[in-house]
Amino acid sequence: MNPKFSTQHQWIETGTLKPKVGITPHAQETLGDIVFIQLPNLGQSIDQFAQICVVESVKAAADVFSPASGTVCAVNDALTSDPSLLNTDPMGEGWIYQLELNNEAELASLLNEDDYHKSLD
């Protein structure tokens, strides 16, 4: 996976028209222990950088923003029973949803991994 990152701390797979999306390790560290996620709805259309779902931790609730526009074509139902996957494996088993992209060119506006990490400093 060669992910791209948004400044709102979400990642998206590249190289596929139906990429997985999730929160970054930095986001989950900031939130602390995640206890609940409101998953997006299948078939939900979303614009790039619009709020798509909510993650709740012992510290706070945080909006999750979509790094690209498209239609939700899958959700990670495992998060309903085990939201801690967002803490233990945020860029693997803790993916949140899969998006059928409207415009793959939008990914060019996102950060590569090095630039994302530099933005955290």
N, C-alpha and C positions, 0 to 999 in steps of 0.2 A: 504494500500500500504506500503510495506517495501522497500523503494528505496535504490539503491546503487548509489554512486557518483564517478565521475571522477575528477582528479586533474585539468581538464580544465573547471570545473564548470558546468557539465551536470549531470542530474539524469536519472535513468532508473528504471522502475518498475521491481520487481522480482516476481517469482512465476507464470509466464505465458510465453508461447513461443512466444507471440506477444505483447511485452511490449510497453508502451508509453514512450517517451523520451522528455526531455525538458531542459531548463536552470534552474539553481538554483536561489533562492532568492538573494544570494550574487552576482551572475552574473548580474541580472537585476538591483540591487542597484548600482553596479559599472558603468553600462552603462547609467543609467538615463532613461529618457522617451524614450521608443522604438517607432519608427515611421514607420518601414518597416521590413519585413522579406522575404527573398527569400526562399521559402519552397523547400524541396527536391522533386525529381520527384518520382511518384509512380513507383515501379518496379526497382528503382535504387539500385544497390548493393554497399555496403560500407564495408570497413575493419575497425576493431576496432581502434579507436583514429584518424581516417582519417577525414578531413574536409568534412562536408555534406551540410551545408548551411550557410547563412550570415544573421546576425541581425544588423539593423542600428538604432542608437539612435541619439538624438540631439547632443551627445558628440562625437560619433565615430561609426565605423562599426566594428563588431567582428565576427570572424569565429565561427561556432558551430561544434564541433567534436563529432563523434559517440562513445558512451561508449562501444559499442559492434558491432561485424560484423553481417551482415545480409542483408535482402532485405526490402526496404520501402514498407509496405503494406497498409498504410493509412497516410494522412496528415491532419492537423487541418486547414481546409479551413477558419474557423472563424477568423484566424489570418490575413488573407488577408485584410479583411474589418476592423478589430479591433486589430491591433498589440499591443495595450496597455494591452491586456489580459496577455501578457508576464510580465508586471509590476504588475498588480493587482492580478494575480493568477498563478504564474509561475509553480507551481507543481499541478495544477488542470486544470481549463479551458484553461490555457495557454500552454498545452502540444503541442509539435511541430509535431512529427511524431510517427508512430507506426512501429516497426521493427519485421520482422519475423527472429528470431535468427538463425544464422548458428551454433553457438557453445555456449550453455548455460554456459559451464564451464568458459568462459571468464569473467563472472560476478564476479568470485572469486577474480579477480585481482583489483576490484573496492573497494572503501571505504564504510564502513557503515556510518550511519548518525553521530554518535559520533566522529569517526575518521575524517570524513570530516570537521566537525566544529572545531576540534582541529587543523587541517591543516591550518585553516584560521587565527589562532592566530599568 
